[in-house]
Amino acid sequence: MSTENEGKAVPGDPAAPSVPPTPPVPPSAPPAPEAGPTSGPESNPAPTTQEAPTVRAAQPPHAAQPAPAAAEPPTASGAPASHAAPAYAAPAYAAPAGGWPPPPPTVPSWGTPHAPVPAAPAAPRKRTGGLVAAVLAAALVAGGIGGGIGYWAAERGDDGISSTTVSSGETPASFKRDPGTVAAVAATALPSVGTIKAKSGGSQGEGGTGTGFVYDQEGHILTNNHVVASAADGGTLSVTFSDGKSYDAEVVGRAEGYDVAVLKLTNAPKGLKPLPLGDSDKVAVGDSTIAIGAPFGLSNTVTTGIISAKNRPVASGDGTGGSNSYMSALQTDASINPGNSGGPLLDASGAVIGINSAIQSTSGGFGQSQAGSIGLGFAIPVNQAKNVAQQLIKTGKPVYPVIGATVNMNDKGEGAEIAERGTGSTPSVTPNGPAAKAGLKPGDVITGFGGHQIDSGPTLISEIWTHKPGDSVEITYERDGRSVTTTVVLGERTGDS
């Protein structure tokens, strides 16, 4: 509900002091001019008759109307002031049933009361908005009350009333991270992961940075071959751990085809904690992964992701133009970049399930290029890496399982075709070798190995190298449009040459 204050009398300022009504003016007193301002002391106020602009304001549903005066002069418009519609601001208080103007609201007094101030004569002034004045008065009163209450609450707060605000000092000092969280796994694993710096023995002193982790308490460090290849012949190697301590290291053995190498700290400290090794055969797509390394030289970096694929055939170079390495890799979307190579890929329990080795670059190839992570990283399954590491520690040389046949390494999609001739015009199927004993011949296309589909020569080699020499593996091949399945017993080859 609203009312229009247009051409109506406006009540006096409700903030003015309340005074008792005065007797009517004797007849002998000259009446006030009809259109002029009322003169006289402030103790006998009379409503003004100035035009007020139209203002709409919310009207309380049950506001008390002012009582009419005994005798009032007519307004400028000719109507008695007692018939004017009152203007309302916010319902800060209700008018009493007595005369007009109503007494002001009771306001708490803060400090020593002041003596009443005598009313000054009302100066002629033009009221342009009685409603606006009333709103301002109500706002000032509300502001005064709010300020007073705030001061009172602040004073009372010093007397023991507690606050609901929690300060930073109240954070529990005994906060602990639950076992199995990324933070807990990283805190346990980081002391056993080192940043490897390799320098070649040449005059340029070229080298690079990679990662490795503690394999045993004797000081063996497991890493990638391509991390240490530049320092393998007359170069220098050092391993720096998360505590800042650095140790010289030397190469125990390296397997170029597997891209695995083993170092040993020359002055291994006591108390080394080897990282636990998991079972990469039991890894499932979707399992959580944690990668630790030194991407672009930023040591002790931890990233997370999942296993996004298994048995991914990957052929990667060592960055020096040497022979490729082949792996049936664990694929992860954990961020892996140059410098992560050789570092551990952990599961949610903190066990090593792979060695980070290669990334998919935007150029379309696999390797350790300087391109950044695009969410496709590849790790050597730890079961394979463990077998290689044990062989390297034992003999210093890698041992590879073989089938005794040369396959085409370029074609892809139809399987791995056995070439017509081998390297240097040698037979493509080694006489009396594993493939020959299984009945394979040149031109046969191998399409399955150990239950895995084969689509190319690199894929076949990746699958062969997941086994050990002497393993019996089922093999499927096509000849003259006919599919044949047989069993091959894997042979062995020692060394990379």
Salt bridges, closest charged atoms under 4 A:
GLU4 OE2 - ARG56 NH2 2.72
ASP216 OD2 - HIS220 ND1 2.81
ASP259 OD2 - HIS226 ND1 2.97
ASP444 OD2 - ARG479 NH2 2.73
GLU463 OE1 - HIS452 NE2 3.99
ASP471 OD2 - HIS467 ND1 3.68
